[in-house]
């Protein structure tokens, strides 16, 4: 499993900077990937991001595979205008709640904000024996597979 | 954020001129709302496109209506009307259970005791339950007797209870079918209760209990039966429930597992023995009438139970042997019904207004009842005006993929599945519809979801508000329109380009067959007609074989087997659709062994491919990969220069990037992609005129049905079959198919006010396909013998662009 780079390390900053570049280049695209559009807002040619940084790629895969309980999600609060960060409950019938008070005016910008939050929140030992619990023996929707 | 205070649905998807359509509205809060009929033209709010567009229709029902709250009573159960035999003094209750959520989280949306078999309400009566702690519990009036033993989920247990009114003796049995080495022994619980059963005037219930009789409560009007509110909706299977009017011995209980065994007077009377037959109140056989909504009682009184909200039948029972996989051949091994607390087959709301569609003057188009309030609430109830067969008004028809809309109805994947973000490759965005549904599970889920107990959803009804069939709704998979709003990109293009067209739905073609389509020169599909009935595929085949022209505007079509449940035919066409996710295909859940055959029609579910009906045989291409981050574009191939098809590229230069723009993923090639494969049903003469090979991201992955061994190298950056192929082939009698092979494709049509090369390509094809009579014959030299696997790789027309020395786009 890919460890999460520790706070304050150059490696972490490198991931943040690369993610930032990708997010900025994706503004205007009706979709999103952690890749850099050669022409901003145009997916004709993409590169960078997860293609050039295997650590960034693996860290993102780990973040994406987190279980639903407490997982960060984007909530659109005004169509095409406002987005906020939410947190999934992991319990059927209990809706997500807002995780912060911040209102984002770009659906791509909020991807970066969530990336930064996850870098701080994700357990360094996720997926290693130190994290073993009874849930590992039970397949359900909460595993990163459908 | 705005909560959704307005929700609604109509009794029909498809309505003919001169017919009536009813609208059902929940207005939870506002005193009144306005309704108007609008024609839907564009549903996408993306600022880089034309924006949301509708056109008001002068309809006599346009006006203001009083608001009222209406609720959905979800959760499946069975009920038998109150009858004298149920009013016992002593009893034996017994059944097999396979609970899926015996103990729920305290915050779970229906955290409560669950009813198994009960004639019990408000401390009157008797019944078997699973209590809040997940233990078997017998209720007699206000008394609760429990084993105190948590019931293992996802396992069969035999449970029974006896009560002898004369002695007050109570005995409660919990006998797991499988006992593991370290499981404690569960002894029967015995006690004595000095009590006479008080009988409430309530139905006997299976998988629920009666919470209250509320004949005057308007919110109880949408329960079934109206005015009776049920609670304690059970999650799991029940098999072979029995009620006897005597406290039976354990040996007699064992005999009663056999059920009532009616049929031969001279042998058994109506029970396993003559003596036992006299004690039977009801002995339901769920293996009988699997394709109905009746739970048949084989006991002497015929106390059949009505099933509500379409629980799953054709489910393996406690005695399934693993040798029969089709319930039709072994109904006795399919005596289980699987109940879920979020099943819904019909919201059963009261109608708020009804529109008689004028016979003249209302074109066949996409419409909606647009509901608004002064506070800014907004809701759309979509429907389609469809001409009667024989009264077509155009040469072009759009086939609206309503079965696919139903399959995706009210999906919850973004907030349920841990893996959702791995296929979108970004953090999902939830719209207000998703937020509302995450709290209102009673609106039911999609066939992509699992029930609240984790079991796959295989049933979807259109008689409920379906918040995903809405404009101004970006789907988390695409971060852009998907299905209904994405198909409006096509509608916007048809309107902008000035074409005259009719529309019809999957229901119409399923029920009307070839008659529905044979008078059109060309059919245009939606962007993602993934879910199809057999009669629909038959009709499309018959159409193209007889000279019809098909424009397949998307990808991942003709994939899943669907059946409309015949038990709902009385409520209209195509009310409830069923689809089981069987052994392969892209599946967000997988059916259990032995549960592949549909309860509604008995047909084998799963992919059409595994029924021997290859996707590629319908329009020349079939799904090969999917990915949901961003889209790319197509390049022409040498096939596009073939005079059989070169007319399609008039005005488009050979090296143009086809669709490197768009409102879905930023390009015409994206989301899900189809390719030509002559080994999987593409006719050998199919021309692959453009391809997006080599341009997709690593989020795009080869479909699992195309490989048998897990391996690296199956993503868009590495695998040659992760691509879309735009394809053309001729069909007999002057017919043809043009396949555009990408779900994102239609999202490029509106770009730059429809002035772009994708628009030009589609226009060239449509203009050629729409003409009367057979298409011009292909050049004589194109008629030749062609193999499937076998082809001449050295022939110039089969060489790559590079080998032919043709320039490649920079």
Boltz contact constraints between the chains, C-beta under 6 A:
constraints:
  - contact:
      token1: [A, 29]
      token2: [B, 666]
      max_distance: 6.0
  - contact:
      token1: [A, 30]
      token2: [B, 46]
      max_distance: 6.0
  - contact:
      token1: [A, 30]
      token2: [B, 480]
      max_distance: 6.0
  - contact:
      token1: [A, 30]
      token2: [B, 663]
      max_distance: 6.0
  - contact:
      token1: [A, 30]
      token2: [B, 664]
      max_distance: 6.0
  - contact:
      token1: [A, 30]
      token2: [B, 666]
      max_distance: 6.0
  - contact:
      token1: [A, 31]
      token2: [B, 479]
      max_distance: 6.0
  - contact:
      token1: [A, 31]
      token2: [B, 629]
      max_distance: 6.0
  - contact:
      token1: [A, 31]
      token2: [B, 630]
      max_distance: 6.0
  - contact:
      token1: [A, 31]
      token2: [B, 665]
      max_distance: 6.0
  - contact:
      token1: [A, 31]
      token2: [B, 666]
      max_distance: 6.0
  - contact:
      token1: [A, 32]
      token2: [B, 426]
      max_distance: 6.0
  - contact:
      token1: [A, 32]
      token2: [B, 479]
      max_distance: 6.0
  - contact:
      token1: [A, 33]
      token2: [B, 425]
      max_distance: 6.0
  - contact:
      token1: [A, 33]
      token2: [B, 629]
      max_distance: 6.0
  - contact:
      token1: [A, 33]
      token2: [B, 630]
      max_distance: 6.0
  - contact:
      token1: [A, 33]
      token2: [B, 697]
      max_distance: 6.0
  - contact:
      token1: [A, 43]
      token2: [B, 630]
      max_distance: 6.0
  - contact:
      token1: [A, 43]
      token2: [B, 666]
      max_distance: 6.0
  - contact:
      token1: [A, 43]
      token2: [B, 667]
      max_distance: 6.0
  - contact:
      token1: [A, 44]
      token2: [B, 660]
      max_distance: 6.0
  - contact:
      token1: [A, 64]
      token2: [B, 421]
      max_distance: 6.0
  - contact:
      token1: [A, 64]
      token2: [B, 422]
      max_distance: 6.0
  - contact:
      token1: [A, 65]
      token2: [B, 422]
      max_distance: 6.0
  - contact:
      token1: [A, 67]
      token2: [B, 418]
      max_distance: 6.0
  - contact:
      token1: [A, 68]
      token2: [B, 418]
      max_distance: 6.0
  - contact:
      token1: [A, 73]
      token2: [B, 428]
      max_distance: 6.0
  - contact:
      token1: [A, 73]
      token2: [B, 430]
      max_distance: 6.0
  - contact:
      token1: [A, 74]
      token2: [B, 427]
      max_distance: 6.0
  - contact:
      token1: [A, 74]
      token2: [B, 429]
      max_distance: 6.0
  - contact:
      token1: [A, 75]
      token2: [B, 430]
      max_distance: 6.0
  - contact:
      token1: [A, 76]
      token2: [B, 429]
      max_distance: 6.0
  - contact:
      token1: [A, 76]
      token2: [B, 431]
      max_distance: 6.0
  - contact:
      token1: [A, 77]
      token2: [B, 1]
      max_distance: 6.0
  - contact:
      token1: [A, 79]
      token2: [B, 45]
      max_distance: 6.0
  - contact:
      token1: [A, 79]
      token2: [B, 472]
      max_distance: 6.0
  - contact:
      token1: [A, 80]
      token2: [B, 45]
      max_distance: 6.0
  - contact:
      token1: [A, 88]
      token2: [B, 415]
      max_distance: 6.0
  - contact:
      token1: [A, 91]
      token2: [B, 105]
      max_distance: 6.0
  - contact:
      token1: [A, 91]
      token2: [B, 107]
      max_distance: 6.0
  - contact:
      token1: [A, 92]
      token2: [B, 109]
      max_distance: 6.0
  - contact:
      token1: [A, 92]
      token2: [B, 452]
      max_distance: 6.0
  - contact:
      token1: [A, 93]
      token2: [B, 109]
      max_distance: 6.0
  - contact:
      token1: [A, 93]
      token2: [B, 441]
      max_distance: 6.0
  - contact:
      token1: [A, 94]
      token2: [B, 107]
      max_distance: 6.0
  - contact:
      token1: [A, 95]
      token2: [B, 435]
      max_distance: 6.0
  - contact:
      token1: [A, 95]
      token2: [B, 438]
      max_distance: 6.0
  - contact:
      token1: [A, 95]
      token2: [B, 439]
      max_distance: 6.0
  - contact:
      token1: [A, 111]
      token2: [B, 426]
      max_distance: 6.0
  - contact:
      token1: [A, 111]
      token2: [B, 427]
      max_distance: 6.0
  - contact:
      token1: [A, 114]
      token2: [B, 427]
      max_distance: 6.0
  - contact:
      token1: [A, 141]
      token2: [B, 416]
      max_distance: 6.0
  - contact:
      token1: [A, 141]
      token2: [B, 417]
      max_distance: 6.0
  - contact:
      token1: [A, 141]
      token2: [B, 450]
      max_distance: 6.0
  - contact:
      token1: [A, 142]
      token2: [B, 418]
      max_distance: 6.0
  - contact:
      token1: [A, 143]
      token2: [B, 418]
      max_distance: 6.0
  - contact:
      token1: [A, 144]
      token2: [B, 418]
      max_distance: 6.0
  - contact:
      token1: [A, 144]
      token2: [B, 419]
      max_distance: 6.0
  - contact:
      token1: [A, 144]
      token2: [B, 422]
      max_distance: 6.0
  - contact:
      token1: [A, 145]
      token2: [B, 419]
      max_distance: 6.0
  - contact:
      token1: [A, 146]
      token2: [B, 417]
      max_distance: 6.0
  - contact:
      token1: [A, 146]
      token2: [B, 419]
      max_distance: 6.0
  - contact:
      token1: [A, 146]
      token2: [B, 588]
      max_distance: 6.0
